[in-house]
Structures are given as C-alpha cells and as structure tokens.
Amino acid sequence: MSEEHEHRHDTAARLVYMANQIATYFRSQPGGAPSLGTADHIKSFWTPTMLRDIYKHLDGTGGQGLSPVALEAVRILKARPTHKKLQGVLESVGEHSRMEHGDDAG
Amino acid sequence: MPLVPEIDYGTPASKSEAMVTLTIDGQTISVPAGTSLLRAAKEMGTSIPKLCATDSQEAFGSCRMCLVEIDGRAGTPASCTTPVGAGMVVHTQTERLKRIRRGVMELYISDHPLDCLTCSANGDCELQDTAGEVGLREVRYGYAGENHLDLAKDESNPYFTYEASKCIVCSRCVRACDEVQGTFALTISGRGFGSRVSPGQDESFMSSECVSCGACVQACPTATLNEKSVIEIGAPEHSVVTTCAYCGVGCTFKAEMRGEEIVRMVPYKDGKANHGHSCVKGRFAFGYATHKERILKPMIRAKTTDPWQEVSWEEAIAHTASEFRRIQTQYGRNSVGGITSSRCTNEETYLVQKLIRTGFRNNNVDTCARVCHSPTGFGLKTTFGTSAGTQDFDSVEHTDVMMVIGANPTDAHPVFASRMKQRLRKGAKLIVIDPRKTDLVRVAHIEADYHLPLKPGTNVAMLTSIAHVIVTEGLVDRAYVEERCEADAFAAWAEFVSRPENSPEAMEAHTGVPAADVRGAARLYATGGAGSIYYGLGVTEHSQGSTTVMAIANLAMATGNVGKVGVGVNPLRGQNNVQGACDMGSFPHEYPGYRHVSDDATRELFEREWGLDLDPEPGLRIPNMLDSAVDGEFKGIYIQGEDILQSDPNTKHVSAGLEAMECVVVQDLFLNETAVHAHVFLPGSTFLEKDGTFTNAERRIQMVRKAMSPKNGYADWEVTQLLANALGCEWSYTHPSQVMDEIARLTPSFASVSFEMLEREGSVQWPCNANAPQGSPTMHIGGFVRGKGHFVVTEYVPTDEKTGPRFPLLLTTGRILSQYNVGAQTRRTENSRWHEEDVLEIHPSDAENRGIRDRDWVRLQSRAGETTLRANITERVAPGVVYTTFHHPTTQANVITTEYSDWATNCPEYKVTAVQISVSNGPSEWQESYDAFAKQSRRIGAMEPAE
C-alpha cells in the first residue's frame, strides 16, 4: 500500500494486501507450489463474501496489485467447486437475496 | 456456608521422596525428610503455638513460641527450624515449654494494645489465638514503660493500613515481600527495641516500591496490616472459592462475604495456579462490581445520538431479536454476527458462539483473541498440533533457562512473575528479548543474563538468528529431533537458518542487537539445561506474529525442550478466559476444540447435537466485520463483554464500522466506549454473580462460583439464552453445568470434564478424556499431538509500517500492573491511584531533540491519527522507541495504531506504529470531538429531560 492509500478503506485493496501477505509467507516455504498453500489458507479463513470480492477484483482488473503467487492462488480458488453442503444450508434458511456464494462456484 | 478453613502447617512441605519416622507426643509418624517438626506435628494433628512461622515462607525461628523438647538433646529448639530426624522423640507440651511460651507471650503483649474488642482483627488474630493457646492470664510488667503504642498509623495505601503499634516484628510481612512476591519493598529498620517494619527507606507504603500484592497483609498475624474493607465492614462470615476475573494466570480466591456484601478477596492456598499468592488487581480491585456507574437495567434507542431509554428485559430482548431478524431479512443472513468475551465463562462463550451458529445461522463469530493470541493458536497448531501452551505454571520450578520474549510478566501476569522470580533467585538463567528494559531485566536480586533489546518488528529476524547459532554451532538435540520431528521439514529449516543472511551478524542490521549477545543467548538456551520460553503479546501482535510463534516452536523442538517438565513453549495469555474463549469455538472458522467448520464429520456432530444444518464456510473476523460494515453489508452485531472501540486498532475505523451498523448490541457492566455506538445495552453480570468455569493460560479449567445475586437480574449466560430463544432457538439450560456437559459431549479434549469432576478435583488441565482422565499438566510427552513435530521456515519480512522523515519513531504499546486492558474494571477502583492516565515513555535523547520535558503534554501522531498525552522521560525505552499503555479512553492510544496485521490471523500489529511526537498544549481534535460525542451518547432518558 502506498502511504496515500494505506488508511483509506478500500475492500479490494485490503483483500489484495492480505492475499499478498499470505503469498509472501508461502513463497518462503520449501516444497514448491506456494500458490496452492496460499489458496488453501485463504479458503480456510476467508468468508464467501471476501472470496466473492477478490474474484470480482480478479475479473474486473485482472488481479491488479496481486503478487504472482497470490494471483495464481486466487485463480486456483475461483476454479474450485463450492462446498457441497453450502447450497443446502442456504436453501434451508430460505435465503436467496445477496447470495454471495454464487460466484464461489466459479 | 461457613468461612472456608485453611490449615497453616507452619513451614513449606518438603519435596523429598525419602521418608523419616519419628515420635511426637507418643505418636509415631512418617514424613518426608526435611519436614520441620512444626509441620510434622501439624500433619499429625497437633498445633504447636507459633507466631513467626507460616507455611508460605521458609522457617525463620524468631518468635520463640514453637519451642519443643527432644529426648537426648539439650535446650528447647524451635520446631520450625528443626527438621525431623529418624527415631527422634519429640515433646510439644511440657511444663518447661509452657513456662517459656507464656513468658515470651507476656513480653509480646506488654507492648501491644489491649483493644481486642474494637480491633479490626478481632476473631482473626493469631496473636490473640496464641495468647489463648499458651494460657496467658496476666502481664506482670505493666504498660507504663517504654513502648510503641503511640506510633503513627500509615493509611497511605488505598486498600490496607499499617498500624505499627500492633506490630510484633515477626518479619512475616518482610519475608512475604521477599520470598513470595519478590519485590523486597519491606525491611526491618532499626535495632533491638527500635526495630520496626519499614516500607522502603522509612517511607509510607504508597511512596515505597510496594506493589500492593497483599502478600504482607495475608501474612500478618495481627491487625498491623489489615484490609481497609475489613476495618470498615467487619469480619466476613462465609466464603466462596472462585477464580479471579483479571489476567490469564487464573488465581483462585476466597471471596469472603458478609451476606451478599463482599468484604475481601483472599488468595486461596489450594489454588493450583497461584498457590495462595495474589496481585493488586485480583486481591483488591473488586470495587467495580458495586460501582455506581454500573448499568443494571436494559436500555434501547433508535439512534446513537438519542438518549438511552430504560426498558424491561422482555422488551429489550424482543426488540433485539426483532432487529436482528429484520436486518437478516433485509440484508441477508450474513449481515449480522457477534463477539464472544474472554472475560466471561466458558459456558457463556460457548452459548454465544452457539447462538450465532444456530440463531443467526452463520459463522460470523470472533473474540478478543483475534487481537491478542490468535497467532499462538495458528502457530502452535501448525508446529505441535495443539493451540495452547505446553506446560503448567509449576513447571517453572524445574527450568534452568528462561527465555522471556515480548512479555512483561511483572506487570501483566504478576503472580506468575513472582514464581519466575523465585526460580531465578535460586539460580535459573534468564534471557529477555524485548525492546524495553522491563522489570525482569534488572530488579531486586535478579538480573537477566542477556537482554536483547531488539527494534520493534524484528522478532523473526532475532529468533531465526538464534536458530542459526544453534544449528551452525552443532547445538541441536539430534536424537530428539530424529525421534520426534519430521525429518524433511527439519532438514529444510536447518538449511534455511544456516544461511549466512540469517546469522546474527547479518541480522544485526535489522534487530539492532549486537551479534555477540545473540550468540551468547542462543548458546545459553541450547546448552543451559531445561530451557523454557515464555512469551506474550510482544510476539503475537505483529505482521509476522504467527511466524514468530512458529520460530519459537522451532527453537524449542531443535533443543529438545518440549514434552517434559521444566521446558516448553508458554504463551502468557492476557485475559482471564482468553484460552477458554478460543477453546469454546469463538473463531469464525472453528467449532469448539479447534475443528474447522468445513470438516464434514465435525460439523455433522454439531448438527446432530443442535438439530439443524450448519454453515460449512468460515465467517467474518472482527476486522472483516468492520470492513464489511463500512461497505454497507454488515449491519448488526452482538458484543458480549468486549470494548472493541477502545481495544481494537485504528479507533476511527472501528468507530466508522460501528456507526455504519443498524443494530449494535453491547452486553457489559458499564456503558463502555463501544456502547457509545450501541442501540441496545444489555446489563452484564460480574464473575462474582454467576457459576461457570474459566480456563487459564496453562489450560487449567477452574470453577467460578456465584458469591452474590446478579445485580442486573441475570447471569450473562441467561441473557444469551433469552436472546437465543427469542430468535427461535429452544434452549432450556437451567445451570451452566448442563452447558459444560454439552461441551464435553462435543469436544474430545473436554470429554471427561464436568462440574462434578471440577468440584472433586479442584481444577483440571485439558486434554481431559479417556486417555488423560486426570488432565494433562504437560503436553506432547512422548510425541506431539500432531504426530511428528513440524519445523517451519521463518523468513523475516519487514513490516510495511516503516519509519521515515514524517514518522521517525516506533511506538509500541503494553500494560501496567495496576490497570487491566481497557480499564473498564480497574479504572473504577482505587487502582487508578497508581496510574490515573496513560503516559508516553520517551528516551531522554528523543525528548531533548524535541524540547520535551518530563510531564509535558505531547502530541503523538501516526498515519492513522493523533492523540495527546503526558511525557515520561525514561531510559526504559531505547532511542527511537516510544511506549504507552491503552487503559484510558481519554487517551485512546488505538487512535494511533494502524490496521496492519498478522499475515495468518489478522491479529493487529499493535506493537509497531511509526509515529512522531511534539510538544502540545492540549487534547487533539479527535479527543475533543470524541469526548463530546461520548458524553452526549451516554445520556439516559430517564435521568435527563428529552430534547
């Protein structure tokens, strides 16, 4: 983040920053495939809404600001299927508005 | 329900395994070698009169009251200083002994006020009791001679008095301060008849080094040192054994009561975490429980600019449930969430996360551990397989080398710090890694062997360079690593840390610490015997917090320092139940027992128990909730017992997030800072008003017992149940024990835990299940929970929060002894006498460069904001580093801190903020506007006319 932007609230910038931080860690780990580690970490801790927003950023800008590892991780995630249970849960509570998980199916 | 009795055995228990058999008063008894005759007699059931002896202190042998006769030995030795001997024949009551004791007692009483009926210790005075035991019936010397009866009373301490006229100079207070607390604030001044207890150099208690831990008051056998609350109220008539609600040490106390009025809190000798010791917070700072500012009636309002309106519990709960349902209908299921409290019980925390998962039907639950020890959970789970420390506190007695990293235990965990100091005085070595000269670096009778004053933000560089020394100098415990750890991961790690760029010499440019010191410390830790690491938020609250925890775990594994007594990795948890809150599933990605929500088997277990489908995707963390609120997507939050506006970073952003929500529900004791932005206030209950359990930093689950009725009408768990049922859940808990039973059914590490078991055992450390029916004081014995220990490569990545021309200094934050976290409790006690405001510690050179004098108002600015506070010029901080606490809302230190956070957990980087300071003449614009807003927001309609 540049100094001008670092404290302005910007969801996409914040998610990009987080993804890059995670990617920096996995890039340092032995064994290769840092993008897989990054993708798994993001999948474990990010909400579907956050995933939706980073996919939106990917689609809208080509992933501007994402490091190569983070960019690859987001692409991997976007290609993964939604958890099979999720759709059932959503249907059981009758929620269809703002169904942020749609994008998740990739 | 009487006072809970405690037997004083006179001298500490011997730890010898060899037994000695002797005869006392005709009875044969076997006791461990080294036991005193005084203790042996007491264990047999015979009380030898005593005054200077108490079992929390080593024998002193000064009062000449506990004399005995031993066959074949001349004289009348003191039984406290005489160890048992095989075949010894001892007599505790003979004509000779009776005569001597009575004569000695007569001398004591000849210089002691005879005001027993009006004395505050009447009925609780060992001098009075002993006079009775020895049959004192007269004092032949009269009272006309020289005496001490007119000595002045020292009432300077807010919690206890020192009445020198009643002192018998037994030195129990002095020894308590030395041996138990380790402060050495008291001494005996003068000689012979002029001998008196003296705080410092004949100072008052308040102006001396005394830290008001209460050990001296506890030890005093007379009314010389007595609690002011006892003087004002009278003697307690019953007591309730419970667990302190301050820090993560988890001290056991007796709440001594008169009816429903608390008279005093007395540390409980059988407490496994504190062994009868206490600090100024737990011992004395309980006045907040009955403070006039406590809110006891529910309140609601439509807008945060409206005054509060008091309503019934029914209306408040119905309104809250209605609001959450409205919001979810309008904005979606994930538009609401909640925060559990690390101050509340395990059962209460469990119910809040259950409400969110089953009532809100999402996983938007988080807890204050997000901003403190979430990296501990991540780091230790990754390396060891369990999100918790490895030892019990007693382990410190067996350690040879302590490495204390980013922790200030004498302020933040004072009772455990006293245990550490006891061990250090007995010869253990000490390495302190901290930017500041904390007390442990150099304090009475203790001096760290190495203090590595690294630049804030360079923990990973430091620890990796220590690892470099251990590997490259052949100090790795190869046998341990080969047997216990993953070979490939170790090899990769060893290759990584061995690189020249990770040497202390190369890292010196980052850490600022001379390489020779780092090498010396590394050698000491690796070769000094049983090595233990204790760490705090100075490790976790960084952008590389999780990496630092893993670097610590690496060091412990490489040196074979995990899986036995005296070693280990020991996170010093901040709040009383932060370990428990984490255990109870307060994280948005984990159910109780640290199992991921996406794990089908685990989720199905909870679905069966709770009777509905659960969301398999992680929910929002606290910072994500606030971001989402600012984005207009997150609209409602239920916050139990947390004050995120004051405690979380970048106050302006927190404020914006809360203000953007449509329903902020705060459940707390007071209208805290977060409540300024709330629409519903649900009154909370104190730890004295409910049953439940807390889990301390050593994984010890301990009972919290109700000592008085909830002044607000409900315990916190009952309020959560009311809300859950209003949201359609059908809960029917009638006691927290039923909640613990449910936790045990669902959580393997708690499988054998129940209230019945805790009542029977006193406490237990998880895991407690079929494999460990009595709990687990030490973890990873024989193997790691995850199987093989996992080494992790820890590359140093400098924080993005960098100093520069505009912000050339680094701010780091922490706590002080007398205050606790956001200060909501301690600020409403006399503890504020020690710390009435947050101050900024500045090194003399930085102060001089800016023309700042001690106590000047200074403006503290960062990229996030600015505030104003007074300067404290001190060499505790290094040049280029400034430090403050965050206990006072008027300062709002977190206006300064930024949103940078740990890469793995989003734990905020509180410990590194680039700042500038300058002389100021008053509060900042933010402080003034916030103060005005807070005052307006706290108006209660019933008390003020409507506008």
Interface residues (C-beta under 8 A of the other chain):
Chain A: M1 E3 E6 H7 H9 T11 R14 M18 Q21 I22 T24 Y25 S28 Q29 P30 G31 H41 S44 F45 W46 T47 P48 T49 M50 H83 K85 L86 G88 V89 L90 S92 V93 E95 S97 R98 M99 E100 H101
Chain B: Y331 G332 R333 N334 S335 R361 N363 N364 A489 A492 F496 S543 T547 P588 H589 H596 S598 D600 R603 L612 D613 L614 D615 P616 E617 P618 G619 L620 R621 N624 D627 S628 V630 D631 E633 N650 H653 A656 V792 V793 E795 V797 D800 R863 A864 T898 E899 W903 A904 T905 N906
